[in-house]
Amino acid sequence: MRENVLLIGGGGREHAIARALEDSEADLYACAGNKNPGIARIAAGFETLETTDPEAVVDYAEEIDATIAVIGPEAPLEAGVADALEAAGVYPFGPKEADARIETDKAFQRRFMAENDIPGCPDFETFDDMDAACDYIDEYDGDLAIKPAGLTGGKGVKVIGDQVSAEEGKEYIRESDYDRIVLEERLIGEEFTIQAFVANGEFRTAPAVQDHKRAYEGDEGPNTGGMGSYADATPELPFMTPEDYTDAVEIIAATVDALEDYRGILYGQFMLTETGPRVVEFNARFGDPEAMNTLPVLETDFLEVLTAARDGEAPPALDFAEQATVCKYAVPDGYPTDPEAGAKVQVDEESVARSVHATENSSGDEPRESAGDALLYYASVDERDDGIYTTTSRSFAVVGAADSIAAAEEIVEDALAVAGEEGLRIRHDIGKADLVQKRIDHMDELRGE
């Protein structure tokens, strides 16, 4: 029997999910607040609706006779869309509202870790009195991370001693309209992400990915939703050991055990410190951009993961191609503080692929080191009658896959050269050898090597 799969969400992450289901024995439908042109080309139907409205999502799911739903973003999870779909008889691959609190409520997340003895939890305190929070900063011996308890799209965290001074941190707290914040010890090291496919008490993990949150090259500027990311052809990243990866997976295992009835993606963001992995946060869905590193090299049929979860089985063993991936986002000028919308996007999926293969063949018989694949993923864009235009959020991403990080990065740069950068900005340093080496040197220094 063919499955009718409903994909909820319209960003780059969801475009990657759509691609992962494109050749499956399923009919794909999608709904989102924006019409992603890449998803629309793949889907049998696309409905524009408010994805945080459970009733609207369920109505569309019933209209298309959906058998499975995949929930991409965090906001619909917080709104209880998974609960509503399950009540309507549609299996949601995504946690219910209560379990999604592992992401949507950072105060709950830390208490949950502490109460269940989950390793890797930093020292923390939660506050609903902002004056008391500022007093705690004055009294604390060391630097702190300031985290709004709710969702902020990856842009709300401020780190004292890195992004802000203690006085600037207190000013940020006083001027914010947050109801609750978490103050926790600043973790020093290198961040990485491991995404786990979870169902029926068991899980399978993907290779580690490193996201780049800072807006500008050299890790400068404010935090963003993610400017790009890279993964190696091995489960671990170049600055990690296999034991580091294993230790992080053990933290995920303890978390899955404590959550009990969790289903969907559990994304562990870790800081690799001199003493091993510590938990920066958990997310309750694929990362964006990390999904675009993971899903293109997933050789197991993603539909098999979904149907196994729905049928009460453990997730199948996951096979990943032994390829490195590099992802770079193109964002509108001024992003994230003062983004300028309305630039015309001059590229599509086919032209990206053609550009890379044309470059590969242009030098005669000698193969290029960067021979591999380039993929374009649309994110937040506005499709009009005369073309596709930028909005105020991330516009599109290009992903290169090859035998090495350096080769994958070269592929991305070739494709972006064709895309052009008028009205757009890109962090070109992501995946480049000097930045990767900087991560390796940092960990060597922390470990005294």
Secondary structure, DSSP 8 states (H G I E B T S, - for coil): --EEEEEE--SHHHHHHHHHHTTSSEEEEEEESS--HHHHHH-SEEEE--TT-HHHHHHHHHHTT-SEEEE-SHHHHHTTHHHHHHHTT-EEES--HHHHHHHH-HHHHHHHHHHTT-TT---EEEES-HHHHHHHHHH-SS-EEEEESS--TT---EEBTTTB-HHHHHHHHHH---S-EEEEE---SEEEEEEEEEETTEEEE---BEE--EEETTTEEEE-S-SEEEE-SSSS-TT--HHHHHHHHHHHHHHHHHHSS--EEEEEEEEEETTEEEEEEEESS--TTTHHHHGGGB-S-HHHHHHHHHTT-------B-S-EEEEEEEEETTTTTS-----EE---HHHHHHHHHHHHHTTTTS--TT-SEEEEEE-SEEEETTEEEE-SS--EEEEEEESSHHHHHHHHHHHHHHH--TTEEE-TTTT-HHHHHHHHHHHHHHTT-
